[in-house]
Amino acid sequence: MNNKDLVLKAVGELFGDKDTSAVDRWVSSTFKQHSALAADGPEGLRGLVSSLPADFRYEGARVIADGDLVALHGIYHGFGSAPLVAFDIFRVENGRLAEHWDALTPVVKETVSGRSQTDGPAQVSDLGSTEANRKVVAEYADKVLKGAEYSVATDYTSTETYLQHNPEAGDGLDGFGVAAAKWAAQGKNVVYKTIYKVIAEGNFVLVQADGEFGGPVAYYDLFRLADGKIVEHWDVIQGIPAELPHENGLF
């Protein structure tokens, strides 16, 4: 079983079936948790699964696998009063879930672009371009997101097609510029500090980073590429809590 199938089966049993015994089958004894929602180790995950309400469900949107890392993008229903858009990253080691990171944000029903936070293409394709696409996004993250060199954004982003799923931004670089100006007026400047992971499979590349957005945040940005340029963007921006139920940090 490849890592993508392994994670989907494990997550299906844990969060679909709400089966606490799946922890024994799929989770490493040294499981390291970075989520703000659960304590460390397999018992922390068991406690989370056992606490899930009857109406809890996960609605998957897309999955990408990159070596020992598998990233999920979807919506959790039942964690709270509102559905939550989430990115989850699992590290697989010796056929078991060994580490987990995530970021969640409420679903927004009315978005500026008219697109939802999870709709759009989901099929991984163009596997031969994985490393080229990783390089494009890694440079974009370093120069534009972290370095704020916005003048070179079009070196990496298509000027013809840039479909936006951030609920407050419109399509194209201009749409993001309008949103960024509005955020700045609210005291929320977009600042990226550290790029932690660049996870790539084919036409999809996910960036995990931290920074500021009116306070300390985790940034998860998923990009779809075509012909070597970024053409679509999904994201989750989550505030970093002052306290976590473990000592591992969010990253």
C-alpha positions in Angstrom: 0.0 0.0 0.0 1.4 3.4 -1.0 1.5 6.2 1.5 -1.4 8.1 0.0 -3.7 5.0 0.2 -2.4 4.3 3.7 -3.2 7.7 5.0 -6.7 7.8 3.4 -7.5 4.4 4.9 -6.2 5.3 8.3 -8.0 8.7 8.3 -11.2 7.0 7.0 -11.2 4.6 9.9 -10.2 7.2 12.5 -12.4 10.1 11.5 -14.9 8.4 9.2 -15.7 5.4 11.3 -14.7 7.1 14.5 -12.9 3.8 15.4 -10.5 4.3 18.3 -9.0 0.8 17.7 -7.7 2.2 14.4 -5.1 4.0 16.5 -3.6 0.6 17.3 -3.5 -0.4 13.6 -2.3 2.8 12.0 -0.5 5.0 14.5 3.1 4.8 15.6 3.9 4.4 19.3 6.0 7.5 18.9 3.4 9.6 17.1 4.2 13.3 17.3 1.2 15.7 17.3 1.4 19.4 16.2 -2.3 20.1 16.0 -3.9 22.6 18.5 -6.8 20.2 18.8 -5.1 17.1 20.4 -2.6 16.0 23.0 0.7 14.3 21.9 1.1 10.6 21.1 -1.3 7.9 20.1 -3.3 8.3 23.2 -3.9 12.0 22.5 -5.3 11.0 19.1 -7.4 8.2 20.6 -8.8 10.8 23.0 -9.7 13.1 20.1 -11.4 10.3 18.1 -13.4 9.2 21.1 -14.7 12.7 21.7 -16.0 13.2 18.2 -19.8 13.9 18.1 -22.2 11.5 16.3 -22.7 14.0 13.4 -18.9 14.5 12.8 -17.8 13.9 9.3 -14.9 14.7 6.9 -15.5 15.9 3.4 -12.3 15.4 1.4 -11.4 17.7 -1.5 -7.8 16.7 -2.6 -4.8 14.7 -1.6 -1.1 15.0 -2.5 1.7 12.7 -1.6 5.4 13.6 -1.6 7.8 10.9 -0.2 6.9 10.2 3.4 4.5 13.2 3.5 0.8 13.1 2.6 -1.3 16.3 2.6 -5.1 16.4 2.8 -7.4 19.3 1.9 -11.0 19.2 3.0 -13.8 20.2 5.4 -14.5 18.9 8.9 -18.2 19.0 9.9 -18.9 18.7 13.6 -15.8 20.1 15.3 -17.7 23.2 16.2 -20.8 25.2 15.3 -19.4 26.0 11.8 -17.7 23.6 9.3 -13.9 24.0 9.2 -11.7 24.1 6.1 -8.5 22.2 6.9 -5.1 21.2 5.6 -3.7 18.1 7.3 -0.1 16.8 6.8 0.8 13.3 7.9 4.3 11.9 7.9 4.4 8.1 7.4 7.2 5.9 8.8 7.3 2.2 8.6 3.7 1.9 7.4 2.3 4.0 10.3 1.3 7.6 10.9 4.3 9.1 12.7 3.6 12.8 12.8 0.8 15.3 12.1 0.4 19.0 11.4 -2.8 20.9 10.5 -4.5 24.3 10.1 -8.2 25.0 10.2 -10.4 28.0 9.4 -14.2 28.4 9.3 -16.1 27.9 6.0 -17.1 31.3 4.4 -20.3 30.9 2.5 -20.1 34.1 0.4 -16.6 34.7 -1.1 -15.3 37.6 -3.2 -14.4 35.3 -6.1 -17.6 33.3 -6.0 -15.6 30.1 -5.5 -15.6 28.1 -2.3 -12.5 27.4 -0.2 -12.2 23.9 -1.5 -13.9 23.6 -4.9 -12.0 23.4 -8.2 -9.7 20.7 -9.8 -8.7 17.9 -7.6 -7.0 15.4 -9.9 -3.2 15.2 -9.6 -1.7 15.3 -13.1 1.6 16.2 -14.8 3.7 14.0 -12.5 6.8 14.6 -14.7 6.7 18.3 -13.7 6.7 17.7 -9.9 10.2 18.9 -9.3 10.0 21.8 -11.7 6.7 22.9 -10.1 8.3 22.5 -6.6 11.1 24.8 -7.7 8.7 27.5 -9.1 6.7 27.5 -5.9 9.7 27.4 -3.6 11.2 30.4 -5.3 7.8 32.2 -5.3 7.5 31.5 -1.5 11.0 32.8 -0.8 11.0 35.8 -3.1 7.4 37.0 -3.2 5.7 35.7 0.0 8.7 35.9 2.4 10.8 38.5 0.5 7.8 40.7 -0.5 9.4 41.2 -4.0 5.9 41.7 -5.6 7.5 43.1 -8.8 8.6 39.5 -9.7 5.3 37.8 -8.9 4.5 37.5 -12.6 7.7 35.4 -13.1 5.8 32.7 -11.2 2.1 33.4 -11.6 0.1 33.4 -14.8 -1.0 36.8 -15.9 -3.9 35.2 -17.8 -5.4 32.8 -15.3 -5.1 33.1 -11.5 -8.2 31.5 -9.8 -8.6 32.5 -6.2 -10.2 30.6 -3.3 -9.1 32.8 -0.4 -12.6 34.0 0.6 -11.6 37.7 0.8 -9.7 38.0 -2.5 -10.8 38.2 -6.1 -9.1 36.5 -9.1 -5.8 37.6 -10.5 -2.9 39.4 -8.9 -4.9 42.5 -8.9 -7.6 40.8 -6.8 -5.1 39.8 -4.2 -3.7 43.3 -4.2 -7.1 44.8 -3.5 -7.6 42.3 -0.6 -4.1 43.0 0.8 -4.7 46.7 0.8 -8.0 46.2 2.7 -6.2 43.9 5.2 -3.5 46.4 5.7 -6.1 49.1 6.5 -7.4 46.7 9.2 -3.9 46.3 10.7 -3.4 42.9 9.1 -0.3 43.1 6.9 0.6 39.8 5.1 4.0 38.8 6.5 5.7 35.4 5.9 8.6 34.6 8.1 9.6 30.9 7.9 8.9 28.5 5.1 8.7 25.0 6.7 7.6 22.6 4.0 7.1 22.7 0.2 5.1 19.5 -0.6 4.7 18.7 -4.3 3.0 16.1 -6.5 2.5 16.9 -10.1 0.5 20.0 -10.7 -0.1 20.7 -7.0 2.3 22.3 -4.5 1.5 23.0 -0.8 3.5 25.5 1.2 3.5 25.5 5.0 4.8 28.6 6.7 4.5 31.0 9.6 4.3 34.7 9.9 2.0 37.6 10.9 -1.5 38.5 9.9 -2.7 40.9 12.6 -0.9 38.4 15.0 1.1 35.2 14.7 -0.3 32.8 12.2 0.2 29.6 10.4 -0.1 29.9 6.6 -1.0 26.9 4.4 -1.1 27.8 0.7 -1.9 25.3 -2.0 -1.1 26.1 -5.6 -2.1 24.5 -8.9 0.3 25.0 -11.7 0.0 24.7 -15.5 2.8 25.2 -18.0 5.2 26.2 -15.3 3.1 29.0 -13.8 0.8 29.2 -10.8 -2.8 29.4 -12.0 -4.9 28.6 -8.9 -4.7 29.2 -5.1 -6.3 27.8 -2.0 -5.3 28.6 1.6 -5.9 28.4 5.3 -4.6 31.1 7.7 -4.9 30.0 11.3 -3.9 32.1 14.4 -1.2 30.5 16.5 -2.6 29.8 20.0 -0.6 31.0 23.0 -0.9 27.5 24.5 -1.0 24.1 22.9 -2.0 20.7 24.4 1.6 19.5 23.8 5.1 20.9 23.6 5.8 20.2 19.9 4.7 23.6 18.4 2.5 23.9 15.4 5.5 23.2 13.0 
